[in-house]
């Protein structure tokens, strides 16, 4: 099959993968197995300087100039066929106004990552290029229980993603609401809720009109989730989307289900909750920046 028929083409054996750390630093020992993991899968790993520091602040993997240079190098250098984030954390948003948008628009290389990478996915979406919300080496690979997620990522990379692919199924969830308009089609956008909200009011906010918005988060207590959803409502985002896809909200002391239910009940669009992506497990790969059909009745998402 011609690669032009794919929404996200396969990553062939022998492909070069640039590993960058545009956000937070790895913990001791987390960097050591990354090259081996990628070689075992048949890829050629290239760990760029941001992975090695030094951290100018304890939450940044390397100085802004180093992390920014790695973003540009990863997308410009012909040796690399895909760009993989080492981990999330914080720091990507510091780079946005200095990223060469023309360079990112000219490169079709796949960007892989999630969490803080949400803002870089937004840049790719603005360029009309698909990206992949997916597990990252220092955050997920090798962690207890993360094996199925990592396997799903590499199966997807080897196979690619095409129109008509059913990319997963949500678990039954009380927050799902599908009696409004039935199946809906839109462009998949979003990622981490806090980072998506951080884009509001900036030139880097994705176009939300008629989109399917995916949200997830970690360690956000209900009052903070309430504040962020209120911000999206007040900005007019929630009334302009075609549908809302809700992933995991994990790691907080209290469940956010009640505050989510309070906000989602007021939406005019369908809501599909229990989607298996986010900081919790499972964290299955989810293409972003591609058209999809969300069907609450079957709890599925179909590309194209």
Secondary structure as UniProt FT lines:
FT   HELIX           3..5
FT   STRAND          6..8
FT   TURN            13..14
FT   STRAND          16..20
FT   TURN            28..33
FT   HELIX           34..40
FT   TURN            41..42
FT   STRAND          44..47
FT   HELIX           49..52
FT   TURN            58..59
FT   HELIX           64..76
FT   TURN            78..79
FT   STRAND          82..85
FT   HELIX           92..98
FT   HELIX           101..106
FT   STRAND          110..113
FT   HELIX           115..117
FT   HELIX           118..126
FT   TURN            127..128
FT   STRAND          131..133
FT   TURN            137..142
FT   TURN            144..145
FT   HELIX           147..159
FT   STRAND          161..162
FT   TURN            163..164
FT   STRAND          166..169
FT   TURN            174..175
FT   TURN            179..181
FT   STRAND          184..192
FT   HELIX           193..198
FT   TURN            199..201
FT   TURN            203..204
FT   TURN            209..210
FT   STRAND          212..218
FT   HELIX           222..234
FT   TURN            235..236
FT   TURN            238..240
FT   STRAND          243..250
FT   HELIX           257..264
FT   TURN            265..266
FT   STRAND          270..273
FT   STRAND          286..288
FT   STRAND          291..295
FT   TURN            296..299
FT   STRAND          300..303
//
